[in-house]
Amino acid sequence: MRPSRGRLWLAVAATLALVLAGAGLRMAGAQPGGTLVLGLDQEPPTLDPHASPSAVTYQIIASVTENLLFKGPDGKLAPWLAESWTTSRDGRSVTFKLRRDVKFHDGTPFNADAVKFNFERIVDPKFKAGGARAQLAGYAGSKVLDEFTVQVAFETPYAPFLTYAASGTLSLVSPKAVRETGDLVHTRPVGTGPFMIKDYVAKDHTTMVRNPAYARKAPWSEHAGPPPLEAVVWKFIPEAGTRVTTLESGETQGVYAVPAQSLPRLEKNPAIRIEKAPWPGVPRIWLLNVTRPPLDDVKVRRAINFAIDKEAFLATVFKGTALKASSPLTAVMLDDPSLRQAYPFDQARARALLGEAGWQAGGDGVRTRAGQRLEIVLNAIEYGGGPDPTAQLIQSSLHEVGIDVKIKAQARPPWYEDNYRCATHGPVMFLRATDPDGVFALFHSSLVGANFNWSCVKNAKLDGLLEQGRRESDAAKRRALYLSIAQLALDEALTVPLVDELSVWAFRTGVQSVKYNFNAYPILGDATLRR
């Protein structure tokens, strides 16, 4: 009997944890100090963990801000800023006992008041939160029981909270810094971690430096005390070929988002090491705006799902860096035969569905109905590295069945605004989430116009299932609920799941002891650099 992809990913994650732990044992033989330069594929919209809707933020600040709890590659929760936690019998509150030896980078104490401030900042209607707001849905307030004990309460039982308490979106920043520095929090968040943000140069880089006052042993660490590295420079290098060249020349010592075409060459280079891990959460996915014609017709949406050749994505753009996606959750989060069999590549079926919807073949290859061309506007981010190849493959696949896809490539801020206004036929995106509740943000009607219901769907049955998933604490029952949610989303063709991506990093072999959390974000508090 072959294991499911979900179980395979868990095995991969467990193996990765062992490999990385073994790498940490070599740290004692490495020379401390040095500056590690890393290349990222994009610039973050903000470094404020509560305001960001973007995964790149959390790659940078995973070693700057810390959480109440930690979730590693093995999927288990461990104490971090909280020494212990207790969930109430009704599932509506969690009480945390906090460490007494923690200070923010500005010297102010970490305590129960700081936890309360952070969570209430996130839910403040005047604050434009990113993914953090959805992770505190139903928040009823935090009660300071004493200086180092805080009770976090919810209006209804909220099963995902402990997992979210270990995610970057709910990491904790200095209340004093937030109150006194204003917008500076977007480029210099003040946390409690082993590194501190030193500078931020737009469109170029951000630098974080060693926190000399860090005296604790983090749950992922091999040692107590400050990190070995003096500094880490995160360079923003959107163009993939340029990013890889900097690694090969030694200008950078690590790069993220290794392009598929460069992967074979780097794998053969003895001076370079490749590290891969499965991303949890939502795959790279096209959110279909169900309110905007012609996508308000489910037959057209189903036709699109049959028409897109996902194998072409794996053979070109994502070769060696992804697997075929089959649902609104990645296989490491939820895997089932019913999901994998939903939409095989079938152009004939796609054409038939379009015909049933009244769209007839046109002379120029684009279908028409009542004199109107079958056109779709795909919202895409212009990263500065040329046209988005994912969007181009979608465009090519749909042209084969008579759909003309217009790619609207634009900067990140207007891209977000179009999504909030449901102004296009939807974006291609991904969403990192450590709990299957991540799909709540995609599909719950309360988040139309916010992050990230950009399918703009309002479905009472779907809302009910999503709400049940949040209340249910039994693992088997929760899985059944999220399977029903995924099946409903596929039946209604609310999205087009494209690929389950892998987090792919390439490092010079002198870089050792990089760790990862469950999100597959790198943690650099133990990292060392040998020239």
LOGU-575182 format. One line per field, with one value per residue (C-alpha): residue number from 1; residue in one letter; x, y, z. Coordinates in steps of 0.2 Angstrom, whole numbers, plus 5000, padded with zeros to 4 digits. Example, Ala and Ser with C-alpha at 12.3 -4.5 7.8 and 13.67 -1.06 7.14 Angstrom:
<recs>
num: 1 | 2
residu: a | s
u: 5062 | 5068
v: 4978 | 4995
w: 5039 | 5036
</recs>
This chain:
<recs>
num: 1 | 2 | 3 | 4 | 5 | 6 | 7 | 8 | 9 | 10 | 11 | 12 | 13 | 14 | 15 | 16 | 17 | 18 | 19 | 20 | 21 | 22 | 23 | 24 | 25 | 26 | 27 | 28 | 29 | 30 | 31 | 32 | 33 | 34 | 35 | 36 | 37 | 38 | 39 | 40 | 41 | 42 | 43 | 44 | 45 | 46 | 47 | 48 | 49 | 50 | 51 | 52 | 53 | 54 | 55 | 56 | 57 | 58 | 59 | 60 | 61 | 62 | 63 | 64 | 65 | 66 | 67 | 68 | 69 | 70 | 71 | 72 | 73 | 74 | 75 | 76 | 77 | 78 | 79 | 80 | 81 | 82 | 83 | 84 | 85 | 86 | 87 | 88 | 89 | 90 | 91 | 92 | 93 | 94 | 95 | 96 | 97 | 98 | 99 | 100 | 101 | 102 | 103 | 104 | 105 | 106 | 107 | 108 | 109 | 110 | 111 | 112 | 113 | 114 | 115 | 116 | 117 | 118 | 119 | 120 | 121 | 122 | 123 | 124 | 125 | 126 | 127 | 128 | 129 | 130 | 131 | 132 | 133 | 134 | 135 | 136 | 137 | 138 | 139 | 140 | 141 | 142 | 143 | 144 | 145 | 146 | 147 | 148 | 149 | 150 | 151 | 152 | 153 | 154 | 155 | 156 | 157 | 158 | 159 | 160 | 161 | 162 | 163 | 164 | 165 | 166 | 167 | 168 | 169 | 170 | 171 | 172 | 173 | 174 | 175 | 176 | 177 | 178 | 179 | 180 | 181 | 182 | 183 | 184 | 185 | 186 | 187 | 188 | 189 | 190 | 191 | 192 | 193 | 194 | 195 | 196 | 197 | 198 | 199 | 200 | 201 | 202 | 203 | 204 | 205 | 206 | 207 | 208 | 209 | 210 | 211 | 212 | 213 | 214 | 215 | 216 | 217 | 218 | 219 | 220 | 221 | 222 | 223 | 224 | 225 | 226 | 227 | 228 | 229 | 230 | 231 | 232 | 233 | 234 | 235 | 236 | 237 | 238 | 239 | 240 | 241 | 242 | 243 | 244 | 245 | 246 | 247 | 248 | 249 | 250 | 251 | 252 | 253 | 254 | 255 | 256 | 257 | 258 | 259 | 260 | 261 | 262 | 263 | 264 | 265 | 266 | 267 | 268 | 269 | 270 | 271 | 272 | 273 | 274 | 275 | 276 | 277 | 278 | 279 | 280 | 281 | 282 | 283 | 284 | 285 | 286 | 287 | 288 | 289 | 290 | 291 | 292 | 293 | 294 | 295 | 296 | 297 | 298 | 299 | 300 | 301 | 302 | 303 | 304 | 305 | 306 | 307 | 308 | 309 | 310 | 311 | 312 | 313 | 314 | 315 | 316 | 317 | 318 | 319 | 320 | 321 | 322 | 323 | 324 | 325 | 326 | 327 | 328 | 329 | 330 | 331 | 332 | 333 | 334 | 335 | 336 | 337 | 338 | 339 | 340 | 341 | 342 | 343 | 344 | 345 | 346 | 347 | 348 | 349 | 350 | 351 | 352 | 353 | 354 | 355 | 356 | 357 | 358 | 359 | 360 | 361 | 362 | 363 | 364 | 365 | 366 | 367 | 368 | 369 | 370 | 371 | 372 | 373 | 374 | 375 | 376 | 377 | 378 | 379 | 380 | 381 | 382 | 383 | 384 | 385 | 386 | 387 | 388 | 389 | 390 | 391 | 392 | 393 | 394 | 395 | 396 | 397 | 398 | 399 | 400 | 401 | 402 | 403 | 404 | 405 | 406 | 407 | 408 | 409 | 410 | 411 | 412 | 413 | 414 | 415 | 416 | 417 | 418 | 419 | 420 | 421 | 422 | 423 | 424 | 425 | 426 | 427 | 428 | 429 | 430 | 431 | 432 | 433 | 434 | 435 | 436 | 437 | 438 | 439 | 440 | 441 | 442 | 443 | 444 | 445 | 446 | 447 | 448 | 449 | 450 | 451 | 452 | 453 | 454 | 455 | 456 | 457 | 458 | 459 | 460 | 461 | 462 | 463 | 464 | 465 | 466 | 467 | 468 | 469 | 470 | 471 | 472 | 473 | 474 | 475 | 476 | 477 | 478 | 479 | 480 | 481 | 482 | 483 | 484 | 485 | 486 | 487 | 488 | 489 | 490 | 491 | 492 | 493 | 494 | 495 | 496 | 497 | 498 | 499 | 500 | 501 | 502 | 503 | 504 | 505 | 506 | 507 | 508 | 509 | 510 | 511 | 512 | 513 | 514 | 515 | 516 | 517 | 518 | 519 | 520 | 521 | 522 | 523 | 524 | 525 | 526 | 527 | 528 | 529 | 530 | 531
residu: m | r | p | s | r | g | r | l | w | l | a | v | a | a | t | l | a | l | v | l | a | g | a | g | l | r | m | a | g | a | q | p | g | g | t | l | v | l | g | l | d | q | e | p | p | t | l | d | p | h | a | s | p | s | a | v | t | y | q | i | i | a | s | v | t | e | n | l | l | f | k | g | p | d | g | k | l | a | p | w | l | a | e | s | w | t | t | s | r | d | g | r | s | v | t | f | k | l | r | r | d | v | k | f | h | d | g | t | p | f | n | a | d | a | v | k | f | n | f | e | r | i | v | d | p | k | f | k | a | g | g | a | r | a | q | l | a | g | y | a | g | s | k | v | l | d | e | f | t | v | q | v | a | f | e | t | p | y | a | p | f | l | t | y | a | a | s | g | t | l | s | l | v | s | p | k | a | v | r | e | t | g | d | l | v | h | t | r | p | v | g | t | g | p | f | m | i | k | d | y | v | a | k | d | h | t | t | m | v | r | n | p | a | y | a | r | k | a | p | w | s | e | h | a | g | p | p | p | l | e | a | v | v | w | k | f | i | p | e | a | g | t | r | v | t | t | l | e | s | g | e | t | q | g | v | y | a | v | p | a | q | s | l | p | r | l | e | k | n | p | a | i | r | i | e | k | a | p | w | p | g | v | p | r | i | w | l | l | n | v | t | r | p | p | l | d | d | v | k | v | r | r | a | i | n | f | a | i | d | k | e | a | f | l | a | t | v | f | k | g | t | a | l | k | a | s | s | p | l | t | a | v | m | l | d | d | p | s | l | r | q | a | y | p | f | d | q | a | r | a | r | a | l | l | g | e | a | g | w | q | a | g | g | d | g | v | r | t | r | a | g | q | r | l | e | i | v | l | n | a | i | e | y | g | g | g | p | d | p | t | a | q | l | i | q | s | s | l | h | e | v | g | i | d | v | k | i | k | a | q | a | r | p | p | w | y | e | d | n | y | r | c | a | t | h | g | p | v | m | f | l | r | a | t | d | p | d | g | v | f | a | l | f | h | s | s | l | v | g | a | n | f | n | w | s | c | v | k | n | a | k | l | d | g | l | l | e | q | g | r | r | e | s | d | a | a | k | r | r | a | l | y | l | s | i | a | q | l | a | l | d | e | a | l | t | v | p | l | v | d | e | l | s | v | w | a | f | r | t | g | v | q | s | v | k | y | n | f | n | a | y | p | i | l | g | d | a | t | l | r | r
u: 5000 | 5008 | 5008 | 4998 | 5008 | 5003 | 5011 | 5026 | 5028 | 5027 | 5041 | 5051 | 5048 | 5054 | 5069 | 5073 | 5072 | 5085 | 5097 | 5096 | 5098 | 5114 | 5120 | 5118 | 5130 | 5144 | 5142 | 5155 | 5168 | 5164 | 5171 | 5159 | 5156 | 5154 | 5140 | 5129 | 5121 | 5105 | 5096 | 5077 | 5065 | 5055 | 5054 | 5042 | 5028 | 5031 | 5041 | 5027 | 5022 | 5004 | 5002 | 5010 | 5000 | 5016 | 5026 | 5042 | 5040 | 5041 | 5056 | 5066 | 5059 | 5059 | 5075 | 5069 | 5052 | 5047 | 5031 | 5022 | 5025 | 5036 | 5031 | 5045 | 5046 | 5040 | 5023 | 5024 | 5021 | 5034 | 5036 | 5045 | 5040 | 5027 | 5034 | 5017 | 4999 | 4982 | 4966 | 4950 | 4937 | 4925 | 4940 | 4936 | 4952 | 4970 | 4981 | 4999 | 5013 | 5026 | 5045 | 5052 | 5069 | 5064 | 5066 | 5062 | 5077 | 5073 | 5076 | 5057 | 5051 | 5041 | 5026 | 5007 | 5003 | 5014 | 5004 | 4988 | 4994 | 5000 | 4983 | 4972 | 4983 | 4979 | 4960 | 4959 | 4947 | 4958 | 4973 | 4975 | 4980 | 4987 | 4985 | 4986 | 4968 | 4960 | 4970 | 4962 | 4944 | 4932 | 4945 | 4936 | 4950 | 4966 | 4965 | 4981 | 4981 | 4998 | 5013 | 5018 | 5001 | 4989 | 4972 | 4967 | 4949 | 4937 | 4919 | 4917 | 4929 | 4944 | 4954 | 4967 | 4973 | 4988 | 4995 | 4993 | 5001 | 5017 | 5016 | 5025 | 5009 | 5006 | 5024 | 5026 | 5033 | 5038 | 5022 | 5034 | 5041 | 5024 | 5018 | 5033 | 5040 | 5024 | 5027 | 5045 | 5038 | 5036 | 5055 | 5061 | 5050 | 5057 | 5056 | 5064 | 5074 | 5092 | 5093 | 5088 | 5084 | 5097 | 5093 | 5081 | 5085 | 5069 | 5071 | 5089 | 5091 | 5088 | 5101 | 5099 | 5112 | 5116 | 5106 | 5121 | 5108 | 5100 | 5104 | 5091 | 5091 | 5077 | 5067 | 5075 | 5093 | 5108 | 5115 | 5110 | 5115 | 5118 | 5119 | 5136 | 5134 | 5137 | 5124 | 5113 | 5110 | 5094 | 5096 | 5080 | 5085 | 5069 | 5077 | 5080 | 5095 | 5104 | 5100 | 5108 | 5123 | 5126 | 5127 | 5139 | 5150 | 5150 | 5142 | 5128 | 5130 | 5112 | 5097 | 5079 | 5067 | 5079 | 5072 | 5069 | 5081 | 5095 | 5092 | 5102 | 5117 | 5117 | 5115 | 5130 | 5141 | 5151 | 5152 | 5133 | 5120 | 5101 | 5088 | 5070 | 5055 | 5036 | 5026 | 5011 | 4995 | 4987 | 4996 | 5000 | 4982 | 4971 | 4957 | 4943 | 4932 | 4915 | 4906 | 4913 | 4906 | 4910 | 4917 | 4900 | 4895 | 4901 | 4902 | 4915 | 4925 | 4925 | 4930 | 4945 | 4950 | 4949 | 4959 | 4974 | 4989 | 4997 | 5010 | 5016 | 5019 | 5030 | 5039 | 5044 | 5042 | 5042 | 5053 | 5060 | 5053 | 5034 | 5021 | 5004 | 4991 | 4974 | 4965 | 4964 | 4976 | 4993 | 4995 | 5006 | 4990 | 4976 | 4978 | 4964 | 4960 | 4944 | 4954 | 4968 | 4955 | 4944 | 4950 | 4961 | 4968 | 4954 | 4953 | 4938 | 4928 | 4933 | 4927 | 4911 | 4907 | 4910 | 4899 | 4885 | 4888 | 4884 | 4901 | 4904 | 4920 | 4926 | 4935 | 4951 | 4951 | 4942 | 4925 | 4910 | 4893 | 4880 | 4894 | 4905 | 4922 | 4927 | 4940 | 4947 | 4958 | 4971 | 4979 | 4998 | 5012 | 5026 | 5041 | 5053 | 5060 | 5049 | 5032 | 5025 | 5028 | 5014 | 5002 | 5009 | 5006 | 4988 | 4986 | 4993 | 4982 | 4966 | 4969 | 4969 | 4951 | 4946 | 4948 | 4958 | 4967 | 4973 | 4987 | 4986 | 5004 | 5006 | 5015 | 5010 | 4999 | 4987 | 4987 | 4981 | 4968 | 4961 | 4959 | 4950 | 4938 | 4935 | 4940 | 4948 | 4945 | 4956 | 4975 | 4987 | 4994 | 4999 | 4996 | 5007 | 4997 | 5001 | 4983 | 4970 | 4960 | 4970 | 4956 | 4945 | 4954 | 4951 | 4932 | 4923 | 4911 | 4916 | 4933 | 4927 | 4936 | 4950 | 4963 | 4961 | 4944 | 4948 | 4937 | 4924 | 4913 | 4898 | 4892 | 4882 | 4886 | 4904 | 4904 | 4896 | 4909 | 4923 | 4915 | 4913 | 4932 | 4937 | 4926 | 4931 | 4945 | 4944 | 4958 | 4948 | 4932 | 4942 | 4950 | 4932 | 4926 | 4941 | 4939 | 4921 | 4927 | 4940 | 4927 | 4914 | 4927 | 4932 | 4914 | 4910 | 4927 | 4931 | 4949 | 4962 | 4975 | 4991 | 5006 | 5011 | 5027 | 5043 | 5053 | 5070 | 5085 | 5103 | 5118 | 5136 | 5143 | 5151 | 5134 | 5129 | 5116 | 5101 | 5085 | 5067 | 5051 | 5035 | 5031 | 5048 | 5055 | 5073 | 5079 | 5097 | 5100 | 5112 | 5119 | 5137 | 5148 | 5164 | 5174
v: 5000 | 5017 | 5030 | 5046 | 5062 | 5070 | 5056 | 5057 | 5075 | 5072 | 5059 | 5072 | 5085 | 5073 | 5069 | 5087 | 5090 | 5076 | 5082 | 5100 | 5095 | 5085 | 5101 | 5110 | 5098 | 5105 | 5122 | 5120 | 5118 | 5133 | 5151 | 5163 | 5180 | 5186 | 5193 | 5181 | 5189 | 5181 | 5184 | 5185 | 5185 | 5200 | 5215 | 5213 | 5226 | 5228 | 5220 | 5223 | 5205 | 5210 | 5221 | 5210 | 5199 | 5192 | 5177 | 5186 | 5196 | 5181 | 5174 | 5189 | 5192 | 5173 | 5177 | 5195 | 5192 | 5178 | 5169 | 5162 | 5144 | 5136 | 5123 | 5115 | 5103 | 5089 | 5098 | 5098 | 5113 | 5118 | 5132 | 5148 | 5165 | 5155 | 5142 | 5133 | 5134 | 5128 | 5127 | 5129 | 5114 | 5124 | 5128 | 5146 | 5152 | 5148 | 5153 | 5156 | 5156 | 5168 | 5168 | 5181 | 5183 | 5191 | 5209 | 5217 | 5225 | 5242 | 5236 | 5235 | 5220 | 5206 | 5202 | 5199 | 5217 | 5216 | 5200 | 5209 | 5225 | 5215 | 5205 | 5220 | 5230 | 5216 | 5217 | 5236 | 5241 | 5256 | 5245 | 5237 | 5220 | 5207 | 5189 | 5191 | 5197 | 5181 | 5171 | 5180 | 5179 | 5178 | 5186 | 5192 | 5199 | 5196 | 5196 | 5200 | 5188 | 5194 | 5201 | 5185 | 5176 | 5180 | 5173 | 5174 | 5172 | 5169 | 5171 | 5153 | 5138 | 5141 | 5126 | 5133 | 5146 | 5137 | 5133 | 5151 | 5157 | 5148 | 5157 | 5173 | 5183 | 5182 | 5186 | 5199 | 5217 | 5230 | 5240 | 5255 | 5255 | 5254 | 5268 | 5279 | 5276 | 5276 | 5270 | 5265 | 5248 | 5244 | 5244 | 5241 | 5230 | 5228 | 5210 | 5199 | 5187 | 5184 | 5197 | 5215 | 5225 | 5238 | 5246 | 5245 | 5252 | 5251 | 5241 | 5235 | 5226 | 5226 | 5221 | 5213 | 5212 | 5201 | 5204 | 5204 | 5203 | 5187 | 5175 | 5161 | 5144 | 5145 | 5129 | 5126 | 5130 | 5120 | 5133 | 5147 | 5165 | 5177 | 5170 | 5166 | 5178 | 5196 | 5201 | 5195 | 5206 | 5201 | 5207 | 5210 | 5202 | 5199 | 5193 | 5174 | 5173 | 5187 | 5180 | 5163 | 5172 | 5181 | 5164 | 5156 | 5171 | 5172 | 5189 | 5180 | 5165 | 5159 | 5162 | 5158 | 5153 | 5144 | 5143 | 5126 | 5129 | 5133 | 5119 | 5105 | 5116 | 5121 | 5103 | 5098 | 5112 | 5105 | 5122 | 5123 | 5114 | 5113 | 5112 | 5108 | 5108 | 5107 | 5122 | 5121 | 5130 | 5135 | 5130 | 5142 | 5144 | 5155 | 5163 | 5164 | 5179 | 5171 | 5188 | 5195 | 5188 | 5176 | 5168 | 5170 | 5154 | 5138 | 5130 | 5142 | 5140 | 5121 | 5122 | 5133 | 5119 | 5106 | 5117 | 5121 | 5108 | 5107 | 5095 | 5109 | 5119 | 5105 | 5102 | 5120 | 5133 | 5122 | 5107 | 5100 | 5113 | 5108 | 5094 | 5095 | 5103 | 5096 | 5106 | 5123 | 5115 | 5108 | 5089 | 5091 | 5098 | 5088 | 5073 | 5062 | 5052 | 5062 | 5078 | 5071 | 5065 | 5080 | 5089 | 5079 | 5089 | 5087 | 5100 | 5092 | 5092 | 5111 | 5115 | 5105 | 5115 | 5131 | 5127 | 5122 | 5139 | 5147 | 5152 | 5146 | 5145 | 5161 | 5164 | 5170 | 5156 | 5166 | 5160 | 5173 | 5174 | 5187 | 5196 | 5197 | 5189 | 5177 | 5187 | 5186 | 5198 | 5189 | 5200 | 5198 | 5206 | 5214 | 5210 | 5218 | 5202 | 5201 | 5193 | 5181 | 5163 | 5156 | 5169 | 5166 | 5147 | 5150 | 5161 | 5148 | 5134 | 5144 | 5150 | 5132 | 5131 | 5148 | 5159 | 5176 | 5179 | 5197 | 5198 | 5214 | 5215 | 5229 | 5234 | 5226 | 5240 | 5242 | 5223 | 5221 | 5235 | 5227 | 5211 | 5220 | 5228 | 5211 | 5222 | 5208 | 5189 | 5186 | 5184 | 5169 | 5168 | 5156 | 5157 | 5150 | 5143 | 5130 | 5125 | 5120 | 5134 | 5144 | 5142 | 5152 | 5167 | 5162 | 5158 | 5165 | 5179 | 5191 | 5192 | 5198 | 5215 | 5210 | 5196 | 5185 | 5181 | 5186 | 5174 | 5186 | 5171 | 5172 | 5154 | 5150 | 5132 | 5135 | 5148 | 5135 | 5122 | 5135 | 5140 | 5122 | 5118 | 5132 | 5125 | 5107 | 5101 | 5082 | 5079 | 5066 | 5076 | 5092 | 5082 | 5077 | 5095 | 5102 | 5088 | 5093 | 5111 | 5106 | 5096 | 5110 | 5122 | 5110 | 5107 | 5125 | 5128 | 5143 | 5141 | 5133 | 5124 | 5124 | 5117 | 5112 | 5122 | 5117 | 5130 | 5129 | 5137 | 5136 | 5139 | 5140 | 5125 | 5136 | 5141 | 5128 | 5126 | 5135 | 5129 | 5129 | 5131 | 5122 | 5136 | 5132 | 5149 | 5149 | 5153 | 5159 | 5160 | 5145 | 5148 | 5150 | 5155 | 5147 | 5155
w: 5000 | 4995 | 5008 | 5004 | 4999 | 5016 | 5026 | 5014 | 5018 | 5037 | 5034 | 5024 | 5038 | 5051 | 5041 | 5038 | 5057 | 5060 | 5047 | 5053 | 5071 | 5066 | 5057 | 5073 | 5081 | 5070 | 5076 | 5090 | 5077 | 5067 | 5070 | 5078 | 5070 | 5052 | 5041 | 5032 | 5016 | 5009 | 4993 | 4993 | 4978 | 4983 | 4995 | 5010 | 5010 | 5029 | 5043 | 5055 | 5059 | 5063 | 5047 | 5034 | 5022 | 5014 | 5018 | 5014 | 5030 | 5041 | 5033 | 5038 | 5056 | 5061 | 5071 | 5076 | 5084 | 5095 | 5100 | 5115 | 5108 | 5095 | 5081 | 5073 | 5057 | 5068 | 5070 | 5089 | 5100 | 5113 | 5126 | 5120 | 5128 | 5138 | 5150 | 5150 | 5145 | 5150 | 5139 | 5148 | 5147 | 5136 | 5124 | 5125 | 5134 | 5136 | 5151 | 5148 | 5161 | 5154 | 5156 | 5168 | 5160 | 5143 | 5137 | 5121 | 5111 | 5118 | 5135 | 5140 | 5149 | 5141 | 5152 | 5152 | 5148 | 5133 | 5127 | 5130 | 5120 | 5105 | 5103 | 5106 | 5093 | 5080 | 5083 | 5084 | 5070 | 5067 | 5063 | 5046 | 5050 | 5038 | 5041 | 5060 | 5061 | 5054 | 5067 | 5081 | 5075 | 5089 | 5101 | 5117 | 5126 | 5136 | 5155 | 5165 | 5180 | 5187 | 5179 | 5171 | 5168 | 5155 | 5150 | 5131 | 5128 | 5113 | 5111 | 5105 | 5106 | 5095 | 5091 | 5080 | 5092 | 5100 | 5083 | 5078 | 5094 | 5087 | 5070 | 5064 | 5062 | 5081 | 5086 | 5099 | 5097 | 5110 | 5115 | 5119 | 5102 | 5093 | 5103 | 5101 | 5083 | 5073 | 5055 | 5059 | 5065 | 5046 | 5044 | 5061 | 5072 | 5090 | 5096 | 5109 | 5097 | 5094 | 5081 | 5080 | 5064 | 5061 | 5045 | 5030 | 5013 | 5001 | 4986 | 4991 | 5008 | 5027 | 5040 | 5056 | 5070 | 5084 | 5100 | 5113 | 5128 | 5122 | 5136 | 5134 | 5125 | 5112 | 5109 | 5092 | 5098 | 5102 | 5114 | 5126 | 5123 | 5108 | 5090 | 5083 | 5068 | 5070 | 5056 | 5042 | 5027 | 5017 | 4999 | 4988 | 4971 | 4961 | 4945 | 4948 | 4937 | 4945 | 4962 | 4958 | 4950 | 4967 | 4976 | 4963 | 4964 | 4983 | 4984 | 4994 | 5004 | 5003 | 4991 | 4992 | 4978 | 4967 | 4950 | 4942 | 4928 | 4939 | 4951 | 4942 | 4940 | 4958 | 4964 | 4955 | 4962 | 4977 | 4985 | 4986 | 4996 | 4992 | 5006 | 5003 | 5014 | 5010 | 5013 | 5024 | 5021 | 5004 | 4988 | 4974 | 4969 | 4957 | 4967 | 4955 | 4958 | 4957 | 4957 | 4941 | 4924 | 4916 | 4932 | 4940 | 4930 | 4939 | 4922 | 4916 | 4933 | 4931 | 4913 | 4918 | 4931 | 4918 | 4905 | 4915 | 4912 | 4930 | 4923 | 4912 | 4927 | 4935 | 4919 | 4916 | 4930 | 4945 | 4940 | 4956 | 4967 | 4968 | 4966 | 4958 | 4969 | 4971 | 4984 | 4993 | 5006 | 5003 | 5004 | 5020 | 5028 | 5020 | 5007 | 5001 | 4985 | 4982 | 4981 | 4969 | 4957 | 4956 | 4940 | 4928 | 4914 | 4900 | 4887 | 4878 | 4895 | 4896 | 4879 | 4882 | 4898 | 4889 | 4876 | 4888 | 4896 | 4879 | 4874 | 4856 | 4846 | 4837 | 4821 | 4830 | 4842 | 4856 | 4861 | 4860 | 4867 | 4861 | 4852 | 4868 | 4869 | 4882 | 4891 | 4909 | 4918 | 4929 | 4943 | 4944 | 4954 | 4944 | 4954 | 4942 | 4935 | 4920 | 4916 | 4929 | 4921 | 4931 | 4924 | 4906 | 4908 | 4913 | 4898 | 4887 | 4894 | 4893 | 4875 | 4870 | 4874 | 4868 | 4883 | 4881 | 4897 | 4900 | 4913 | 4923 | 4930 | 4943 | 4959 | 4975 | 4983 | 4968 | 4966 | 4984 | 4981 | 4966 | 4976 | 4990 | 4978 | 4968 | 4953 | 4942 | 4939 | 4954 | 4958 | 4959 | 4977 | 4991 | 5009 | 5022 | 5037 | 5050 | 5053 | 5041 | 5047 | 5035 | 5022 | 5033 | 5027 | 5009 | 5009 | 5024 | 5019 | 5032 | 5024 | 5007 | 5005 | 5017 | 5018 | 5009 | 5002 | 4984 | 4977 | 4984 | 4989 | 5001 | 5004 | 5020 | 5020 | 5017 | 5031 | 5043 | 5040 | 5042 | 5059 | 5064 | 5060 | 5072 | 5086 | 5084 | 5095 | 5090 | 5077 | 5067 | 5067 | 5062 | 5047 | 5041 | 5042 | 5032 | 5019 | 5017 | 5015 | 5002 | 4992 | 4992 | 4986 | 4972 | 4967 | 4966 | 4957 | 4969 | 4965 | 4953 | 4964 | 4954 | 4963 | 4981 | 4982 | 4991 | 5001 | 4991 | 4998 | 4991 | 5003 | 5001 | 5011 | 5023 | 5030 | 5044 | 5057 | 5048 | 5057 | 5051 | 5059 | 5054 | 5042 | 5033 | 5037 | 5041 | 5059 | 5060 | 5079 | 5078 | 5060 | 5057 | 5042 | 5037 | 5023
</recs>
